[in-house]
Amino acid sequence: MMIALMMIDWRIQWINETSSTNDDVLKAARVGEAEGLVVVAERMTAGRGRHGRPWHAPPGNLYCSVLLHPQGGFQNLAHYAFIAGMAVHSTCASFLPHHAVQLKWPNDVRVEGKKISGILLETEMVAHTMCLVMGVGVNIMSVAAPVKEIATSMAQLGAAQSVPNVLSSLLLHLNHWLALYHQQGFDPIRAAWEDHVDRACQYQTPLGLGLFCGLQKDGSLQLRLHDGRLTTITAEDVRLVHEN
């Protein structure tokens, strides 16, 4: 893949321990920090995922948050989840060329059916500027005990890396996907994401079980139900129930 770079001035802050890198970046944004701040922690004591679920953070993995100032208003914010997903997918695939790296809607990256990365996006308006915090966790050297049956790491897959190497790759690929988005819009992001989604996943919806059928322009999920009908839902309406 040819890398098209955006010239974001990444400014990386390394810290030993924090409650949440997302919280650290949000605090910095509130006092006027510019786009491009990256906070990386060796340990997090109160990391969180979607809907406030706890994010287990054993040592040796990448835990980072990035500050962006999105353009285009609230209607385009959902696109950044898929930009982040493609950046993390590209990063993991570059270190795991002999493994099937796939995406699970809306915010997980998986290898051979097990989660290797999660993404959490949070937004806040600060002095009329939209601040988006992109939190990323990648299992490099270890998997937390509570999720060891459903998660994996680069080390378990025979591709142990250092945190700086993975971070460098992530920021490089994030630049690429952001540049592509700014140049061509959401369509190429959506097409790339659909190319790598795990289509074996079934999702429980208010209308019953469904299989992935497509990603809509607003980032919502289109599913085909067991009776052949199509339905479009958002992340709040769906949960993963089975994968083959």
matplotlib code that plots the C-alpha trace (Angstrom):
import matplotlib.pyplot as plt

x = [0.0, 1.4, 1.3, -0.2, 1.0, -0.8, 1.6, 0.2, 2.7, 2.6, 3.8, 4.2, 4.1, 5.3, 4.0, 4.5, 1.0, -2.3, -5.9, -6.9, -5.0, -8.3, -8.9, -5.3, -5.8, -9.3, -7.8, -5.1, -7.7, -9.7, -6.7, -6.0, -3.7, -3.4, -4.2, -1.6, -1.0, -0.4, -0.3, 1.2, 1.1, 2.9, 0.0, -3.6, -5.5, -9.0, -9.1, -12.5, -14.1, -17.5, -20.4, -17.9, -16.9, -13.5, -10.5, -7.9, -4.4, -1.6, 2.0, 3.8, 0.9, 0.2, -2.2, -2.4, -4.8, -4.6, -6.1, -7.7, -9.8, -12.2, -13.6, -17.2, -19.3, -21.1, -22.5, -19.1, -17.8, -18.8, -16.4, -13.5, -14.2, -13.6, -10.5, -9.2, -10.2, -8.3, -5.2, -5.1, -5.9, -3.1, -0.7, -1.6, -1.5, 2.0, 3.3, 1.2, 1.4, 0.6, -2.5, -6.1, -6.5, -10.2, -12.5, -15.6, -18.2, -18.0, -14.6, -12.6, -9.7, -9.5, -7.0, -8.3, -11.5, -9.9, -9.7, -6.2, -7.2, -10.0, -10.8, -12.7, -13.6, -14.8, -15.6, -16.0, -16.5, -13.8, -14.1, -16.1, -13.5, -14.5, -12.0, -11.9, -9.9, -9.0, -8.1, -6.4, -5.2, -3.2, -2.3, 1.4, 3.0, 0.1, -3.6, -5.5, -6.6, -10.3, -10.4, -7.7, -10.2, -11.5, -8.4, -4.9, -1.6, 1.1, 3.5, 1.0, 0.9, 4.7, 5.3, 6.4, 7.2, 8.2, 5.6, 7.5, 7.6, 3.8, 3.1, 5.3, 3.4, 0.0, 0.7, 2.1, -1.0, -3.3, -1.7, -2.4, -6.1, -6.7, -5.1, -7.2, -10.4, -9.6, -8.8, -11.5, -14.1, -15.6, -16.1, -12.6, -12.5, -15.8, -14.7, -11.5, -13.3, -15.8, -12.9, -11.6, -14.7, -15.4, -18.5, -19.0, -20.2, -23.9, -25.5, -28.6, -30.9, -34.4, -35.7, -33.7, -30.3, -28.6, -25.4, -23.2, -24.4, -22.8, -21.7, -23.8, -22.4, -23.1, -21.3, -24.4, -24.6, -26.7, -27.7, -29.6, -32.0, -32.9, -36.0, -34.0, -35.1, -32.5, -32.3, -30.0, -28.9, -26.5, -24.0, -26.5, -29.0, -26.9, -24.7, -22.5, -23.9, -22.0, -19.1, -18.0]
y = [0.0, 3.4, 5.7, 9.2, 11.4, 14.2, 16.5, 16.3, 17.4, 14.3, 15.3, 12.1, 12.2, 8.9, 8.3, 5.4, 5.1, 6.9, 6.2, 6.8, 8.2, 9.4, 11.5, 12.9, 14.0, 15.5, 17.5, 18.8, 19.7, 21.7, 24.0, 24.6, 21.7, 21.6, 18.7, 15.9, 15.3, 11.6, 10.3, 6.8, 5.0, 1.8, 1.1, 2.3, 1.8, 2.8, 2.3, 2.0, 0.7, 1.5, 2.1, 2.5, -1.1, -1.7, -2.0, -4.4, -3.1, -5.6, -4.5, -4.7, -3.5, -0.2, 2.1, 5.5, 8.4, 10.9, 14.4, 15.4, 18.4, 16.9, 19.0, 18.7, 18.9, 16.3, 14.4, 13.1, 12.2, 8.5, 8.2, 8.6, 5.2, 3.6, 5.7, 4.5, 0.9, 0.9, 2.5, -0.2, -2.9, -1.8, -1.7, -5.2, -6.6, -5.2, -7.2, -10.3, -10.9, -14.6, -14.1, -13.1, -9.7, -8.7, -5.9, -6.3, -3.5, -1.0, -0.8, -4.1, -5.6, -9.3, -12.0, -15.5, -14.8, -13.2, -9.6, -8.0, -4.3, -2.0, 1.6, 4.2, 7.6, 10.5, 14.1, 17.4, 21.0, 23.3, 27.1, 26.3, 23.7, 20.0, 17.9, 14.2, 11.8, 8.5, 5.9, 2.7, -0.4, -3.1, -6.4, -6.7, -8.9, -10.0, -10.6, -9.8, -12.9, -12.1, -12.1, -14.6, -17.0, -14.3, -12.2, -12.7, -10.7, -10.3, -12.3, -15.2, -15.1, -15.3, -11.6, -9.9, -6.2, -3.2, -0.6, 2.2, 0.1, -0.5, 3.2, 4.4, 2.2, 3.2, 6.9, 6.4, 4.5, 7.0, 9.7, 7.7, 7.1, 10.6, 12.0, 9.6, 10.8, 14.5, 14.0, 11.6, 11.4, 8.4, 6.1, 4.6, 4.2, 2.4, 0.2, -0.8, -1.5, -3.7, -5.6, -6.6, -7.1, -10.5, -11.6, -14.7, -12.6, -12.7, -9.8, -9.7, -6.8, -5.8, -7.6, -10.8, -12.2, -10.7, -11.1, -8.2, -6.9, -3.5, -0.3, 2.8, 6.2, 7.4, 4.4, 2.5, -1.3, -3.0, -6.5, -9.3, -10.9, -14.7, -14.0, -12.2, -8.7, -5.9, -3.6, -0.8, -0.2, 1.8, 0.5, 1.1, -1.3, -4.3, -6.9, -9.7, -13.1, -15.7, -16.2, -19.3]
z = [0.0, -1.0, 2.0, 1.4, 4.3, 6.1, 7.8, 11.2, 13.8, 16.1, 19.6, 21.7, 25.5, 27.2, 30.7, 33.1, 34.5, 34.2, 34.8, 31.2, 28.2, 26.7, 29.9, 29.7, 26.1, 26.9, 29.7, 27.4, 24.7, 27.3, 27.8, 24.1, 23.1, 19.3, 17.0, 17.0, 20.7, 21.4, 24.9, 25.4, 28.8, 29.9, 32.3, 32.7, 35.9, 34.7, 31.0, 29.4, 26.2, 24.7, 27.0, 29.9, 29.9, 31.7, 29.5, 30.9, 30.5, 31.2, 30.6, 27.3, 25.1, 23.3, 25.1, 23.4, 22.6, 19.8, 19.6, 16.3, 15.2, 12.7, 9.8, 8.5, 11.6, 13.7, 10.8, 9.8, 13.2, 12.8, 9.8, 12.2, 13.8, 10.5, 9.8, 13.1, 12.3, 9.0, 10.6, 13.3, 10.8, 8.5, 11.5, 12.7, 9.2, 8.6, 11.6, 10.9, 7.2, 7.5, 9.6, 8.7, 10.3, 10.2, 11.4, 13.6, 13.4, 14.9, 16.7, 17.1, 15.2, 15.3, 14.2, 13.5, 15.5, 18.6, 19.5, 19.2, 19.4, 20.5, 19.7, 21.7, 20.2, 22.4, 21.4, 23.1, 21.9, 23.3, 22.4, 19.3, 18.1, 17.8, 19.7, 18.9, 21.1, 19.4, 22.0, 20.8, 22.6, 20.8, 22.5, 21.7, 24.4, 26.6, 27.0, 30.2, 32.2, 32.1, 28.3, 27.4, 25.8, 23.4, 22.8, 21.4, 21.1, 18.5, 20.8, 20.9, 17.1, 16.9, 16.0, 19.3, 18.8, 20.8, 21.8, 19.9, 16.7, 16.8, 17.7, 14.8, 12.4, 13.7, 13.3, 9.8, 8.8, 10.5, 8.5, 5.3, 6.0, 7.2, 4.0, 1.9, 3.7, 3.3, -0.4, -1.5, 1.3, 3.1, 0.0, -0.2, 3.6, 3.5, 0.6, 2.3, 5.6, 3.9, 2.2, 5.7, 7.8, 9.4, 7.5, 9.6, 12.6, 13.4, 15.2, 17.4, 16.5, 17.7, 14.5, 15.1, 13.9, 10.9, 8.9, 7.7, 4.3, 4.0, 5.6, 5.0, 4.2, 7.7, 9.3, 10.2, 9.7, 7.1, 7.9, 6.1, 8.5, 8.5, 6.4, 3.8, 4.8, 5.0, 8.1, 8.9, 12.5, 14.7, 17.2, 20.1, 18.5, 18.0, 19.7, 18.4, 19.4, 17.3, 15.0, 13.1]

ax = plt.figure().add_subplot(projection="3d")
ax.plot(x, y, z, "-o")
ax.set_aspect("equal")
plt.show()
